[in-house]
Amino acid sequence: MPEITVEKLYGDCKESMELFILADDSGMKNLITVAAIHRPGLALSGFTKRFPHKRTLILGETEVAYLVSLSREQRIRHLKDFFSFDIPVAIVTKGINPPPELIHSANEAGIPLLQTRLSTVDFVTQLSGYLDDIFAPLMTIHGTLVDVYGVGLLYTGKSGIGKSECALDLVERGHRLVADDVVKVVKKAKNLIVGTGSELLGHHMEVRGIGIIDIERLFGVRSIRMQKRVEVEVRLVLWDEAGDEYERLGMEEIYTTILGVEIPVVTIPVSPGKNITVISEVIAMNHMQKTYGENVAVEFSRRLTDKIQRQLATKAYLQADYE
């Protein structure tokens, strides 16, 4: 299960989110285990029955104003109850100077207290994006991801079947490589998965017979992308192994599921002399047509059915015409 320390959050976001440490740093090793963020208004007032204390807590202008409105004794009592929970971190927004009791209570409980100069809305938006990336569902796929006409094609298949060579040919034709051999797929939203490359491999590629090559250095920065939405899986299989499993008409969509997201699968039988690169471009353009609501196979079948019905109707009319 993903988790990060408050120290890592502070190190990663110190400059971009203008973070400062208000209390001592004794709790900077605390673990953040969920991506959710919470503004603890009711918990500060004393109602802690359903207090989601494991979340990153944000204290905005409203929360601080409430604390200031209390007497010192009330403030100390409420904060003592508040910090009795196992809170990973609390962050004060808008550069507000909190009451001294808040800093003292956080120090006593060993809970890190940070401050940001950003407004509450801006800070929550940025922090949510950061935590969502950390805690997003992730898996690694052996394959190659290429941006072809703006469509993310994920090539899969047995080792040595030609995934890298196909990607190399596509790059030469002006398309963009995202990742080769190891593709990290992250679920960004309910129906959205995004692929990136390995930090170690970068945009290097292994071409059998040549070795390791650097796509960016060979073809320039326009030949690569750092990430791309995965939209279609192109499954490469040997012709003898394909049998009759591949689609002939394109009437029915076949789907696979990656991290709970369904994407269409196109199975391409590979044989000597077959131009997989051109087929890949057609797959991308055909997918875009379907995305815009145009299915050529279904339209062709409809026209063919209409023509047959018209011919049958004409034949029946002529057979009944004795004039």
N, C-alpha and C positions, 0 to 999 in steps of 0.2 A: 504494500500500500504506500503511495507516495507521501512524503512528509518533508518539511524543510524546517530549519531552525530560524528563530527570530534574527539571529546574527546574519544568516544568509540573506534574508529578506532585506535587512538594513544595508548590507553591503551591495546588493544588486540595485536597490531603489534609492539609495541615499541621495544621489545627485538628481536623478530624473523626477523624483517625487519630493525633493527638498526635505528630507527627514533629519531630525535631530533627536538625541537621547536626553530626556528630561530627568529620569531617575538614574540610579546606578546601573551598572551593566551586569549585575549578578544573575539576571534571568535571561540573558541573551542566548543561552543554549536551549531555552524552551522550544518545544516542537509545535509547529502548526500542522495539523493533520487533516484539515478540511479547507475547501476553497471558499466556503460561505463567509460573509461579513455581517456583523450585527451592530445595531445602535441600541445600547442597553438602557433605554429610558426608564422602563418599569423596574428593572433590576436595581437601578440607582435609588429609586423611591422606596425600595424594600420588598417589592413583590418578586420573589425569585423562584416561584414554584416551577415555571417552565423556562428557566433561564438557559439559553444555549451558550454556555460559558466556554465551550471548546472552540468557538469561532474567534476570528480577529475582531476585536471590539473597537468601534469608532465613537469618540466623544466629540460631538460637534458643539456649535454655539448654544443650542438648546440644552444639552446635557450639562454643560459647564454653568450656564445661567441658572439652572435648577440648583446645582450644588451651592452656588454663591448665595442663593436666596435662603438657604438654611442657616440656622445658628451654628456656631462652631461645634457645639456638642452633638447636634443632630448630624452634621456633616461627618464627624469622626465615626459616629455609630453606623451610619449608612455605608460609609466607605469600608469600614472594617468587615461588615457583612458582605459587601460586594467583592472584596479581594480575598474572602475566605474560600472562594471557588478556585479551581485549577484553571486559571485564565492564561492563555499563551502570551498575549500582548494586548496592550491598550494604546490607542493612538489618538492624540488631540489634534484637531484640524484648525485651519485658518490662522495659525500662528497665535492662538489664544494662550494667554498665560493662565494656567489653572490655579486654583487655590492651593496653598502650601500643604494642606492636609491630604490632597490627592497624591502629591509626590511622596510625602512621608508614608502614607499607607501602602503605596506601590513598593517602596523600598523595603518596608517591613515584611511584606508578603513575598518578596523576591520576584515580583512580576515586572517585566520591562515596560516602561512608559515612554512612548515616543511622541514627537510633535512634527507636524508638517505645516508649511506655509500655504499649501494649496487649499482651496475651498473644499467643503465637504463633498459636494457633488463631483468635482473634478478628481479629487483624491480617490473616492470610492470607485469611480469609473476606471482609473488607471490601475488601482490595486486589484480590482476584480479581474481585469484582463491578465495581469501578471499571475495571479493565483490560479485562474482557469487554465493557463498554459501549463503550470506546474502539475496540477491535479487532473488534467484531461486524460481519458483512457488512451492507452498507447500500446501499439504492437509493432513488431518488426517483420517485414515480409521479404523473402528472397525474390527479387525481381528488379525491374528497371522502370523508372517513371519518366515520361517525356511529355512536354507541353507541345501538342500538335494542333495548330490553328486555334489555340486557346482552350483546347480540351485536354484534360489530364488522362493520358493513356498509361495504365499500369500493365507492363508485360510480365507474364509469369510463364513458367514451363521448366522442363528439366534442364539441369546444368549442361551447357554446351549446345543448346538447341538454336542459339542465335539471337538472344535478347539484346546483348550488348552491340552486336554487329548491326542489328536493325536500328538501334538508337543512334549509333554512329552515323549511319546513312541518313537518318532523319536530321541530325545536327548539320550535316553537310548541305542539306536542302533548306536550311534556314530555321529549323525548329529548335527547341531548347531542352537541354537535359536538366532534370531535377536531381535524380539519384540513380546510381547503378549498383547492382549486386545486393545492397542492403537499403531498403526503403523503410523509414520510420513513419508510420501512419498514426495520426492523432485525430481523435474525434473532437471537433471544435463545437459542434451543435448537433441537434437531433438528427438531421439528415445531411451532415457535412463532415467529411473526413479529408484531411490534408496530409500530403506526403512531403517529407523532407529527406535529405541525405544524412548519412552518418558524419559526425563532426570529424572523425578520424579519416574517413575516405574522401570527404569533400566531393569534388566533381572529377575525381580520377576514375579511370575505366580500365578494365583488363580486357585486352583484345588477344585472343589466342593466336599464337604465332609471332606476336609483336611484343606483348608484355603490358606494363602499366603505362598509360598515357594521361596527360592532364588536358581535359577538354577545354577549360578556360584559356590556357596558354596557347593551345593550338588554334582554336577557332575564335577567341575573343570573348569579351564579357557578354555579348549579345547571344551567345550560344548556351547560356546557363540560366537557371532560375533557382532561387533559394528554397521555394516551396510552391506547391500547386495542389489545387483540389483534385482528388482522385475521382474520376467520373465514369470511366469504362475500364474493365479488365480485359486485356487481350491475351488470351490463353493460347500459347504456341504448342502444338503437338505434332509428332511425326505423322506423315500421311498414312502409313500402315496402321498406326495406333488410333487414328481418328475414327475409322469405320464410318458409320452413318450418323455420328453424333453432331456433326456440324450442320449449321442451318443452310438450307438451299434457297428458300424464298424470303426469309426475313419476316414472316408473318407473326411469329411468336417471340417475345423477349425472354431470354434466360437470364436469371439474376443470381448473384452471389452476395453473401453478407459479410461485411468487414466491420467489426466493432459495433454490430447492431444496425449498420446502415446498408441498405440494398443498393447495389449498382449493377448495371447490365454487364453481361459477359459475352464476348465474341470469341469463338474457338476457331483458330486458323490452322489448317493442316499445312505443314511445311514440307516442301519437296524441292529438289534441285531446280534452279531456274525460276522459282516463284518469287515475284517481286513483293515482298512483305512491306517494304517502305511505302509503295504506292497504295497498297491495300490499307495501310495504317492511316494514310491521309483520307482515304474514302471513309473509313470507320469514323474518323473525327468529324468530317463534314456531314455524314449521315446522322450521327448523334445530334449535331446541332440542328439539323432539319427536324428531327423528332422532338427536340426540346422546344422548337418553335411551333409544334403542332402538326407537322407534315410527315406522314408515314407513306413513303413511296410504295412499299409492298402492299399495304392495305388499300391504297388508292388504285393500284394496278389490278388487284383482285376484284375490287368493286366495279371497275370499268369492264373487266373481262366478264364478270357475271351479268352486267347490264347488256353487254353485246350478245351474249348467248341467249338471254331472255328475249331480246329484240328479234334475233334470228328465228327462234322457235315460234314467236308470235307471227312473224311474217310468213313462215312456212305453213302454219296452221291456216292463215287467212287465204293464201294462194290455193291450198288444197280444197278449200270450201268455195272457191270462186269458179263458177261454171259459165260465166258470160263470155 
